[in-house]
Amino acid sequence: MVLLIAALGGYGLYVLQAAGGFVVEVYDRPLMAINYGRAASLDFAEMDKEVMRREAAGTDRERAAIDAKIDHLGKLFNEDLAVAAARSLHDDEQGALGQIHDLVARWNELRREPWAVYSRDLGPLAAKIVERFDVLAELATGHSFVQRRRVVSDVEFFQYTSAGALLLALLLAAGITLVLGRRIIRPLREAATIADRIAAGELQAPIPSGGQDETGMLLRSMTVMQQNIREMVEREQAQRRSAQNRLAEALENSREAVVLVDAEDRIVIANSQLANFFPQLAPQLQSGMRFTEAFRQAAELVGPAASDHGWDASAGPYLPLERELPLADGRWLRISRSPLRDGGFFLLISDFSDVKEREERLTDARRAAEAASEAKGTFLANMSHELRTPLNAIIGFSEVMAGEVLGELNPSYVQYAKDIRQSGGHLLDIISSVLDLSKSEAGKLKLSDQLLDLNEIIGASVTMMRDQCARAKQTLFAVVPPEPIAVRGDAAKLRQVVLNLLSNSAKFTDAGGTITV
């Protein structure tokens, strides 16, 4: 039987190799030669068309672009022609390809000559090249047809030979099957029947001992396998019982109530913690009881505020996936439902009264903080009002003195009055900033958008800081251009920024130092 299979396999391999050779000779090489010959013909046609375009081109730039395109097409033409030559099988095809190659080379030389004219020099040569391509296609097609006829004849021979070999193999196989059926197949069928009984769960099914041949060895191996399967099943059953016991113990010791409901709305598992949450419903929360009925009775134990949290006593197995519910005794329960693939669901109920209490304390603390913030805003507003009243009087009198409304004053006193006016204005801006702080905390702060002269703001800030720098034995310079520096912004905020920068500079500058703006 092995020799028969080997002979058929060897002959089949030979037929496959021959068929592969036929494909290469009939389809691969001739068809690729024809296709690449056509591709080369199309490449040349594009080159010829570009040469005619070049004669009509009006500028050197256009002619240079066309020359580059012709060179690229020439490269593609040479590649396609080389593949066609490599795939050609006959000498006359090789000759036609050689003629085409020489004619195209001559055509390329002529197109580069400045005196060449397409209608006189290149056109006739291009027509000859196209005619050679037509001859090449006719030769390749004719050779392919002849080769196909030869291959068809060879394939028919292989068909008849294969049919005869197959018929002989079938006859030999039938004879061998009859012999094997009596000596091997019948005992194996009996062994298969016993194996099916073992697979069906009859681990005690008797297995005959058998003889000393291979079938007897198989039956003895099946006896060992049966014993091993029996021991493995017993071990797995023991492990399953142990796992079930551990799971039941873990569920009983859990701080959360666990309920498993099947697709028929019956309670499968309910640990003792569930009865601790709902002691009045302990008889209804046993395995085998209907969950919907117990759920309706639980409505009596839920606090009056439960409806505000989505409690619906008629929901039953259609509970939301996550829900927080208050009980009448003040406790809070979190109920989580997880649907199962078989149609049932799993409930996890936990007491999170401590968490709820912490949330309430945090809420009270937040409300107290908001009240304190509001009181602070009220205080700042009142304080700013009390400060504005005397400050407005100081600013007003300093303006009267600086304007010499009541009579002429010493120039130094006039300058002092102006300084008092600027400092008072800055202090008024600080008071306004205090009010802005409360507005900023409330999200109501608005900045003004004005056209400002940065030189004036820097000059006023330097004037207010000059006495402080003098007391610290520091020299303060302001280098500003003569023309105004126009910027847009809030004058008070920008002045405060400059003063803060100057104040920080004075703070970190030693006595005798210089601050330059």
Summary of the structure (lengths in Angstrom):
residues: 517
radius of gyration: 52.6
end to end distance: 108.2
largest distance: 146.1
contacts: 1360
relative contact order: 0.04
helix: 73%
strand: 9%
